[in-house]
Amino acid sequence: MVKVVWTNTALEDLGDFGKYIGKDSIRYAEITILELFRSTDISEDHPKAVFVVTQFGDEFIGQIVWGTYRIVYHILYKFRIDILTVHNCARLISNTKPFKKDDEI
C-alpha cells in the first residue's frame, strides 16, 4: 500500500476551492473537498495507473482527474506519493501556483 501525503500547497489549493465554492453552497463545498480527498484512493493501490503530466517532463509526476479538477502528484518511491497541487482544469496548468516536490507537511 502506498502512503499518500498531501503537501501544504495542495491543502491550500483545497482551502481556496472550498472558500470559492462555499460562497454559493457550504454543503457543495464540503462534498467537493471530501470527494477530492477520496479521489486519491486509487493512487494508494495503483500509483502508476493514472496519467503522466507531460507538461512537467517528469515520468514521476502523475495526475488524477476528478470532475473539473486535476490532482497532480509526485511518485517519490514505491511506497509514497505526494499530492503537489489541485488545479481547476478550466485554467491552464501553467497558471497553477508554483509547487515544490518536497513541500511536505
N, C-alpha and C positions, 0 to 999 in steps of 0.2 A: 504494500500500500504506500502510496506517495503522500508525503506531507505537503499540504497547500498552505503557504504563508502569504498573507495579504500585506503588502508594503504600505507605508504611510501615505504615499502618493495615491495608491489605489483606494485607500479608505477615504481620503479627502475627496476623490472623484465621486465616490458613492454618496458622501455627505452633500456635495454640490448638487448631484442629481436629485437627492431626496428633498433638499430645500426648494429646488425649482419645481418639481412635480407637486410638492406639498402646498404650493401656493393655490393650486386648484383642488387638490384632494389629498388630505393626510393619509387616508386609508390606501389609496392607489400608490402613494409614495412608499408606504410600508411594504406593500405587496411587491412592488418593483424591486426594492432593495433586497428583500428576502429572496426573491427569485434569482437575482443576480448572484447572490452568495451561493445558492443551491446549484446554479448552472456550472459551477466549478467541480461538482462531484464527479463528473465523467473524467476529468483530468486526474483525479486521485487514482483511478484504476487504469487509465489509458492515456498517459500524458502526450504520447505521440499521435493520438487518434484525431487530433484537431488540426486546423490549418496553420501552416507556417506563414508568418507575416513577411512577405518578400521585401517590403519597403525598408526593413531594417537590415537586410542582408545577413541574417544570422539564423542558422538552422535550429538553434535552441530557443528562438523566440517564436511562440505559437499564439494562437488566438481561439477563443470560443465566441461564436456569435449567438447572442440571445436577443430575440426581438430586434430592436434598433440599436443594440449596444454591442460593442466589441470589447471583450476582456482579453487583454494582452498579458502573456505570462512568459517567464524565463525558466527553462528547464535547467536547474542547477546541477543536479546529478540524479542518478537512478531513483532516489527516494525523496526528492524535494523539488517543488516548483514554487516560484514566487509570482504572485499576481502583481504586475507592474503598473497597470493603469486600466481604467474603464473608460471607454470612449464612445460617444454617440456616433453611429455610422453615418448620420446626415452631414457630419463635418469631415473634412479631410484629415487623415491620420497625421499629416504633417502639422496640423494645428493643435495637436494634443500637447498638454503640459509636458515639459521635459521630465524624464524619469531616469533613475539610475538602477542598474541591475542589482546593486547591493543595498537598496533602500529598505532595509529590513526593520521590522517592528521591534 
